[in-house]
Amino acid sequence: MKKSFITVAALVLAAVFFGTCLSAGIAEAAWPEKNITVIITHGSGGDTDFNARLMCRL
């Protein structure tokens, strides 16, 4: 019983993993190629500003 549960759980996790990998490629192909403006309402130099600047590099 325990071995079959582990096998089924591993198969489900593998299916979810490969499903998300495939959908990421499809979503990337449909992504528009235009700039995004990020507006931060907090002061410069804070944690929010720092994290936003890191995300803008992506």
ZAMARGU-4260 file (C-alpha; in steps of 0.2 Angstrom, whole numbers, plus 5000, padded with zeros to 4 digits):
<rodrens>
0) 5000/5000/5000 | 5014/5012/5005 | 5024/5008/4990 | 5010/5011/4978 | 5006/5027/4986
5) 5024/5033/4984 | 5024/5027/4966 | 5007/5036/4962 | 5014/5052/4971 | 5030/5052/4961
10) 5020/5050/4944 | 5009/5064/4949 | 5023/5076/4953 | 5032/5071/4937 | 5017/5075/4927
15) 5015/5092/4936 | 5033/5096/4933 | 5033/5092/4915 | 5016/5100/4912 | 5022/5117/4919
20) 5038/5116/4909 | 5028/5114/4893 | 5016/5127/4897 | 5030/5140/4901 | 5037/5138/4884
25) 5020/5141/4876 | 5017/5156/4887 | 5034/5163/4883 | 5030/5162/4864 | 5014/5172/4866
30) 5022/5185/4877 | 5021/5203/4870 | 5038/5212/4866 | 5035/5229/4874 | 5042/5238/4889
35) 5034/5238/4906 | 5034/5253/4917 | 5036/5250/4936 | 5031/5263/4948 | 5037/5262/4966
40) 5028/5273/4978 | 5040/5271/4992 | 5056/5281/4995 | 5072/5276/4985 | 5085/5265/4994
45) 5072/5255/5004 | 5068/5236/5002 | 5054/5239/4990 | 5065/5250/4979 | 5079/5237/4979
50) 5068/5222/4975 | 5060/5232/4961 | 5077/5237/4953 | 5082/5218/4954 | 5066/5213/4945
55) 5068/5226/4932 | 5085/5218/4927 | 5076/5202/4922
</rodrens>
